[in-house]
Amino acid sequence: MKEKLLIPEQVQQLLNEINTTDLNLGEIQIAEHPLLPSFNRFIRINKMVVDTELPRTYLFYQQVLRDKETNEIEPSNLPTPEWLIGEEEWSSLRDENFNRIFVPVVDEETQNPVLDEERNPKTSVIKVNTHHYMLWLVKNNKIGFLDLLKSYLQEFVEFKSNELNRLS
């Protein structure tokens, strides 16, 4: 007698979804390339290496162009500047909605509010070590993995926009 699994339709749908998942860690849309307006542009994250001893996190990615009309991927050799989150990187502490937390700035001696140029009480973000913060966020389920990457990707794209936009 030959045995086989009787897989319910709902379980088969789950298996199909798993088997058709793109083989990357995430694909996040960024601003279109200034010289290639007929394409939507994405960052596809292919690999992430977390080194807890150094501490450093390396993200390996490629820029992907999709034709706006056909949604077909267009091969590109757009640059991929190094994306490294090291021990010298700092991030802003964020609340449960992932908005930056701002706190009042006070005079250390008098505890009176410090005023800005327009005479408004000055505020500042709270800086935390990015590598530690990322690990804490993921380990404590404070944010989804893709949401975390999106937030850091936005800052990375702003910082590296000239390099990302360079054409070979």
Beta strands, then each sheet from edge to edge (+ up, - down):
strand 1: 26-30
strand 2: 39-51
strand 3: 56-67
strand 4: 73-74
strand 5: 83-85
strand 6: 90-92
strand 7: 102-104
strand 8: 123-125
strand 9: 127-129
sheet 1: 1+ 2- 3+ 4-
sheet 2: 1+ 2- 3+ 5-
sheet 3: 6+ 9-
sheet 4: 7+ 8-
end
